Amino acid sequence: MISRRRFLSQSAALGAGVFAAPFIAPWARASGGLSRNELTGTRFDLSVSRARVAVDGRESGGVLVNRVFPGPLLRWREGEEIEINVANHLDQDTSIHWHGVLLPAGMDGVPGVSFPGVRPHETFQYRFALKQSGTYWYHSHSGFQEQAGHYGPIIIDPKDADPVRYDREHVVMLGDWVYSDPEKLFRKLKKSSEAFNFRRRTVGDFLTDAREKGFGAAFSERAMWGAMRMAPSDIADVTGAVYAYLINGRGPGDNWTGLFAPGERVRLRLINASAMTIFNFRIPGLAMRVVQADGLNVEPVETDEIQIGVAETYDIIVEPAERAYTIFAETIDRSGFARGTLAPREGMAAPTPPLRARPLLAMRDMAMDHGAHGSPHDATEHSSTEHGVTEHGAMDHDAMGHGSMDRGMMDHSAMGGAQSVQAHDHPTGAGVDMLARSPANRLADRGTGLEGEPHRVLTYAQLKSLDENPDRRAPAREIELHLTGNMARYMWSFDGVKFSDVTEPIAFHEGERVRLTLVNDTMMNHPIHLHGMFFDVVTGDHARKPRKHTILVKPGEKLSLDATADAPGEWAFHCHLLYHMAAGMMQTVKVHRMAAMDAAMDKTMDAATGAAHGDDRGARTRDGMPHEGHH
């Protein structure tokens, strides 16, 4: 194990430094067409520097790659070896993580885990061979630089014929932008998790509920939420009260436009590069055919709306008629939207749909016992839009430091063959303010707020890999992890332990098949990302499970992911909501080689990290934010 103390000790200073230092780069404008900033080949020179940038007509500061926002589109080809020289012109460390790209641990770009970071005014060379094709993206893993604009798209073209047929393509990169210091925003969340929720329910809402449900039911429901110190409208931590929402760096008023010719099949490569925003994506009047998820091909699925978690990617095919269409990405809490246009000519626009009624958390999000109320997969059973909460139940609040429950060894023969489950006490302590009593598999459920929509909505259960899963072995071992939090204190963690307090990585052994079962004990959606490996989402007992690197875990959900430990080294594993990771919802996974090889690899990694950071390597700060490599 490398030392953890220094790994996080300077993270707060790094975050604040994004805006505290003067901007040294010249003016940069949001990139209207990412193809104008496309870089191709096998050798790339990237620079990271400060710049002023205009976002939706308003100027602010950022940390940009090659002085453009988003960063340049990197176009690679499967099978080639890539060399990327990253020059750091900042006065603080930086890094680039190649999100979803399979590569050696030392090239993954997470400082303090297996990579030394890029020191100020130095250059680091990334080198790796491309083992895959598809749509991916890159971003900083240092300080709050990602929130300040340090990200960009990646397209890896297949070495053979592409099974997806299309005539034209556009990258549609979704983002959220804050015009002030993201470190200041984080501090406000630590003081109050509802600092940006200005849409709390009112007395008028209570009177409406009383008319619809009766006074007693409405009062009982309000009392229940009050006892939990939560609001059913608490869907997103950071809202449109402070965020501008973007498509390819442009706000709704900028109207980014993707052109097409009549009769063309258009491929849209959707990337959610936001820091904290889950989007509901649709193109009113135009059906979407999903052909890829997280860079890997899936059997085509036609749908009308996609809930896309932070850091997920989806490729869709559309066949527009000769008119303009609005590209509409509504935030999950419906406090704002990103908007662009798909049109045959510049200057065209289509009507922008109004924001829908704000969603409200429902009883199913609290993981009550679904057995008394029918199938948890009935998407129309419970409405979770405003005034649609109809059931009563509760999370288990005995978790607030009042003992524990030993899970022990369980029979998982019905779960696809896992032989054993790693036993540990149920999460407790100051970082855990609720536990799911009856977590349910919700992979067939629509996303939060979309349950009652009359049109088609994509679910994970609909996704099937285009090719058979490369490893069809049943997992020999299962590890259960709980996604935990304390909303009042804005503490986030795995199993009640924030990253700064973790002493050992999650252990995988090279070549083994492992099942990770995630239980969401919180009332929030969490996009969970595993570095270094893809996992198979257990949607059933078949050979074409969807393979992903990031999955959105719904409130009160229990799901399983099967992974093959084929990537030796230590890898980050975390919630991709920037401020959740900063508050502690991160772990690492270490894939162990044979003993002799593992010792040699550790010695090499320690030497590389030590050369950059001194003897006290890889520490964590008290608030759980990775030093020089934090989300």
N, C-alpha and C positions, 0 to 999 in steps of 0.2 A: 504493500500500500504506500502510495506517495503521501506526503504531508498535506493536510487540508487547510491549514491556517492561512497561509498566504494566498491560497487560491481565491478567496473571497474578500480579503481584508481591505482592498482598495476600491471595491465596486461602487460604493456610494460616491467617492471622488470621481470615478470615471463617468458615472451617470451625470453628475453635475457639470463636469467639464465639457460636455457637449455644447452647452450654451454659455458657460462662464467665460471661456476664452474668446478672443476676437476672431471673426471669420477672416481667413486668409486667402480663400479661393475667390475667383471672380464670380460675377453673376451667373446663375444657371437657371434655365427654364425647364418646366416639366416637359417631358418628351411626349409629343403628340402621337407620333408614329414610332414605335420601338424599333422598327426595321431600319430607321435612319441611323440608329446607334448600334446596329448589329455587328458583332465581331465574329469572324470565322477563322478556321485553320486549326493548328495544333499548338501554337505558341501565342500567349496572350500577356500583355502588360497592363495591369490595372493599378490605379492610384486611388488612395483614400484621403480625402481632404475636406475641409470645411467650405461651405458655400452659402450664399443667399439664394433662395428659391421662391418663385411665385407659385402659390398653390391656391387655386380658385380665386385669383385676383388679389390675394393678400400675401405680402412678403414676410418671410421668416428665415431662420437659419437652419442648416442641416449638415449632416455628414454624408457626403456623396461619393460614389464610385465614378471615376473619370469625369467628375463635375457635371454629371447628368442625373436626372431623377425621373423614374427609377434608373438604376444602373444599366449599363449596356446589355443588350441581349447577346448571350454567348451561345453560339451555334456549333455543336460538336458532332462527331460521327462515331457510332458504336464501333468498338474494336481498336480505335486509335489511342495513342498515348498522348496525354495533354500535359503541357507545361504552362504554368501560370505564375508570373512574377507580380507579387502584390507589394507595392511601395506605400509605406505609411508616412503621410505628410502631416499627421496629427501630432499633438504634444502628449498623447496618451496611447496606450497599446490599442491595437485593433486586431481583427481576425476576419476570416470568411469561412462560413460553414456551407458546404455544398449539399443542400437539403434534399435527401432522398437518393443521392448518388452513392453507389457502392464503391468503396475505396479503402486503402489501408488506414488503420486507426490514426497514425501520425499525420495523415492528410485531412482528417475530418474537420479540423478547425475549431475545436473547443478548448481554449486555453486551460491548463491545469488538469485536464483529463488525460490527453495523450499528445498534446501539441503545445509548444511554448508560447504561442502568440507572436504577433509582429510588433516589435518595439518601435517607439517613435523614431521617425526618420531612418528606418531600416527597411530592407526588402526581404521578403520570404518567398521561396520558390515551392509551389505545390507541383507535384508530379504524380500522375496516376493513369492507369489504363481504363478505358471505358467498357464496362461489362454489360451495358444496357442501353435502351433507347427510351424516348418519351419526353414528357414535359416536367421540368423541375425548376428549382430556383435557388438563389444563394442569398445569404444575409450575414450580417455581423453576429458574432456570439460574444461581443464585448460591450460592457456597460449598457446604456440604453441607445446605442447607436442605431440599432434596427428601427426603433421608433422614429429616429431622426432622418430616415431616408436611405440607410445603408443596406440596400437590397436590389436585386435584379433577377430577370428570368433566364432560364436555360432551356434550350431545345437540343436533344440528342437524336439525330436522325438514325434510323435503323440501317445496319450494314446491308441487309437484304431488302426485298420489296416490302413496302409498308402495307399491312393488311387493311389499313384505313384509306379509303378512296376519297380524295377531296381536290378541289380546284384552286382554292385560296385559303390562307390561314391568317388569323390575327391572335396575338397574345392579348388577353384581357386580365390585367393584373390589378386585383382589388387591394385597397389599402385604407388605413386611417391615419390622419395627420393631426398633430397637436401643435399649435403655434407657440407654445411656451415650453419651458424646461420639463422634459418627462420625469426627471428626478423629483421635481416639485409636485407633479401629478401623483407620483407614487407615495410621497410623504402624506398627501391629503387622503389617499386611500387607507394608509396605515392608521390615520387618525379616525377616519369614518369610512366604512365600506360603502355607505350610501351617499357619499359626498356629491356624486354626479347624477343621482337618481332624483330628478325633479318632477317625476310623474307618479308620485305616490298616490294611493287611493284616498279619496276625500269623503267628507260627510255626505255629499251628494251621491257618491258611489254606494255608500252604505244604504241610503234611502232607496236607491234603485234596487239593490240586492234584496232589501226587506220586502219591497213590492213583489219581486219575482219569486222569492223563496220562503217568505214569511219572516217576521221579526226574529223569532227564536233561532232559526237556522242561520240567518245572517249574523246575529250577535255571537252565536257560538263559533262561527267561522272566524270572525274578527278576533275573538278572544284567543282562539287557537294560534293564529298568526302572531298575536301579541305575546303569547307565552314563549314562542320561539324566537322572539326579537327579530322577526323577519317580515318582509312585505311580499305578497304574491307578485308584485310588479318588479321585483328585484331580479331582472333577467340578465342584465349586463352591468359590469362594474363601472365602465367608462362609456359615456353616451354621447349623443349628438349635442349635448350641452357644451362640450369642449372639443369634440372631434369634427373634422371635415372628412368626408368619405370620398374616395378617389377611384377612378379607373385610369390606369397607366399614368398616374401622377396628376390627373386632372379632375377637378371637382365638377359637380353637376352643371354649374354655369359655364364651364369651359367646353362642355359637350364634345368629349373625344369621339371621333367618328371612324368607324371601320368601313371601308368601301368594298363593294362586290359588283360583279356584272350579272345581269339577269341570267338565270339558268344555272348558276354556279352552285356547287356544294361547298360551303364555307366551314372550315374547321376553326373553332374558337378554343384556345388553350386557356382555361380559367385557372388562375392562381390566386389564392387568398393569402396575400403577403401582409395582412394587417397585423398589428400588435395585439389587439384585444377584441376584434369584432368578428362575430359570426354573421355571415350574410345569407339571405334568402334570394337566390338568383333566378330571374326569369326574363323572357323576352315576350311580352304580351303579343298574342296573335301568331306566335311562331313556335312550333313543336321543336324540341331538342332531342337529339339522339346521342346518348352517352356512349362513348367508345373507349374511354380510357379513364382510369382512376389512379391517382398518385403515380403516373408515369407508365403504368402497365395496362395492356389492352384487356378490355372486358367484352363479353358478348353484348352487342348493341342493345340498349334499353331506351325506349322512347318515353319522355316525360315532359312535364310543363314547368316544373320548379325543382330547384336543388338547394338544399341547405348545405352550405360549404363551410366547414370549420376552418379555423385559423391554421394555415400551413398545408391544407389539403389542395390538391389539384384535380381538375376534371377536364377532359377533352370532349367537346360536343361537336356534332355535325348539324348544321341547319341548312335549309334550302329556301331562302327568302324569295318572295315575289318582288316585282319591280316597284318597291315603295320603301319608305323609311320605317324602321322598327326601333323602339326604345330598348336599350340594354339596361335592365333595372336590377340593382342589387340593394335590397332593403335590409337594414340591420335587424338582427333577431329581436331586439326590443322595440323596433319601429320608431326610433327617435331620429332617424335620418336615413339617407340613401346615397348611393353612388349611381350615376347615370351617364350613359353614352348613347351613341346612335349607330345602327347598322343601316347603310343606305347605298344606293347606286351612284349618288353624286354628293360632293361636298355641299354643305350649307343646308341639307335637308334635316328635318326633325320630325318626330312623331310625338303624340301626347305622352306626357309623363303621368303615370297612374298615381293616385293619391296614396298616402301611407294608410295602411290598414289599421284597424283597432289594435291597441297595444295588447300583447299577450299577457296572460296571468298564469302563474304556476298553479297546477291542479294537484289533486290528491295523489294521482299516480306518480307525480314527481317526488312525492314524499315516501315512495316505496311502501305504501300500505299493503295489506294482504289483498291481492287482486282476486283471490279465489271466490270471495263473496260477491264479486261484481262482474264476473265474466272474464273473457280473455283479455290479457293486457295488450294484445296485438290488434284489437278492434280499433282502427284509427278514428272511427266516428263515435266511439262510445262516450268519451268525455271531452267536452270542449275546454280548451285552455285559452281561449280568447276572452276579452273582458266580459264580465257578467256570466261566464260560462262555467265557473267552478261549482260543481254540484255534489261532491262527495266530501266525507270527512274522514280523517285519519291522522296519523302523526309519525314522524321519525322518532327513533329511540333516543331520548335525551339522557338516558342513564350513562351515556358515554362520557359525561363531564367529570371524569376523575372518580367514578364510583365503582371501581372494580373492573374485572375483565372476564371474558368468556373464552375458554380454550377451544379452538376449532379442532385440533387434533387431526388424526388421519381419518379420511372419509372415503366412502365407496364412490368412485367416479367411473365405474364401468359404463354408465350410461352417457358419459361425456366424450366418447370417441376413443377410449382406451387408455387414458392417463392412469398410471399405476399408483401414484401417491400424490398427496398434496402437502406442501411445506407447511408445517404447523407453527403457529405463533398466537399469542394472545390477541384478542380483539382490540383494535386501537382505542386508547384512552388518553386522557391528559388534557392540558390547557389548549392544545391545538386541535381538539376534537369537540365540537359542540353538538353533533348529532350523528346517529348511525341509522342506516337503512334497516328497518325491521324485516322487510320481505323484498329484497332486490329482485328484479325480474329482467329477463332477457328482452330487450326492446329493439333489437336489430330490424324488426319488421315494422316498427313504429315510425310514423312521420316525425320530423323534427319539431321542437318546441314552437308552438303557435301555429303550426300548419295542419293540425289534426282535422279541422273542419273545412278545409279548402275544397271546393267542388272539382278542381282539376287534379291532374296526376302530380304526385310528389315522389321524388326518388327516395328509396330507403336502402340501407346496406343489404337487406335480405334479397333485393332484386339484382344485386351485382354478382356476376359469375366471371371468373377468369376465362379469357379466350383460349388459353392453353391449359393443359392439365397442370396441377400443382407439381413442382419439381420434386418435392419430398412428401410422399403420401404416408409415411410411417405414423403410427399413433404415438402421441407424446408419452415418454416414459416417466415424466415428472411434471407436476403442476405446482406453480407458485401463485398464491392468491395475494393480491395487493389491494388495499383500500385507498380510495381517493378521499382525503379528509381535509377538513378546514374548520376554522373558527371565524365565522362571518364578522362578528362584532370586533374582533381584534385584527382582522384581515391577515390571518395566518393560513397557509396552505401547505399540504404535505402529502406524503405517502405513509400510510399506517400510523398517522399521528406524529411522525418524525420529520422535521424539516431538514433540508439538505445540509445545513450547517452542523446538524447533530448526527448525521449518518457516519458510522465508523467503518462499514464494510460495503463494497459493491454487492449487487445481486450477482450470484455466481452461476455462470453457465460453463459447460465443459464442451470443448470443441467437438463438433460432430453430433451432439445429442439433440434430440427433439424435445422441446420444452413447451409447456402450456402456461401462458400468463393469463390468469383470470383477474379481471379488474372489477371492483365493486365501488360504485360511486355513492359514498355516504353523504354527499352534499346536495344542495339544491341548484347547483350550477352545472352547465355543460362544460366539459373539459376536453380539449383536443390533445390527445396523448401521442407523443412522437418518440419512436425508438430510432436511435442513430445506428448506422452500420449494417442493418439487416431489414429485410421485409418480413412481415408476419402474415399468416393466413388467418383471415377473420372466420371464426367458426360459425358459419351460417347454416350448417347442416352436415350430414355425413355423405359428402360427395367429393369428387376429385377436382372441382373447379371453384374452390373457395376464393373469394376476392383477396388479392394480395396487396397490402398497403404498408405505408410507413407511418401514417398518422390516422387516428380514428377519433371521432367525436363521441365521447361517452356521456349519455344523457343522465339527468338527475335520477337517482334511485335505480340505475341500471347495473346489471351484472352480465358481463360478456367475456368471451375467451378468445385468445389469440395464440396460434401455434407458430413457433419460430424454430428454425434450424440454426444452431450455433456454429455458423461457418465463417465467422469473421473474428479471428483472435485479436485480443486487445480490450481496452476499456472504452465504453461508449456511454454517451449521455442518454438519459431516459427521463422525459419531463413533460409537464403540461406546456403547451405552446402559447398559452395566454401569457404575454410578457410579464405582467405584474404578478401573476400567480407563481411563475417560476422564480421571480425575484423574491417572493415572500416564502419560498421554500419547497414548492412542489416539483422537486427534481431528485433523481437518484442516478446512479450509474450502474451499468451492467458490464461485468468483466467476463469475457470468454477466455477460459484458461486453456492453454496448450498442455502438452505433456510437460512434466516438471522441469526437465532440463531446458527445453525450448522456452518455457514460460520465464524461467529465471534470467535467461539471456535477453529476452525481449524487455523485461522489466529493467534490467541494467541499462539497456540502450535508451529506453524512454526516460529513465531517471537522469541519465547523463545529458540528454537533449534538453529536458526541462530545467535541470540544474544550471546548465550553461546560460540559459536565458533569465532565470529567476533567482539564482543563488541556492543555498542549501535548503532553505525553508520553502519547499515547493508545494504548490497545489493546495493552499488552504481555503477555508470557507469563512465567510463573515458571519456575524451574529444574525443578520437578517436573511441569510440563505442565498445571497446573490453571488454568482460566480465572479471571482476576481478576473479581470481582463478577458472574461469569456462568459458573460452572463446574459441571460434573457431578461 
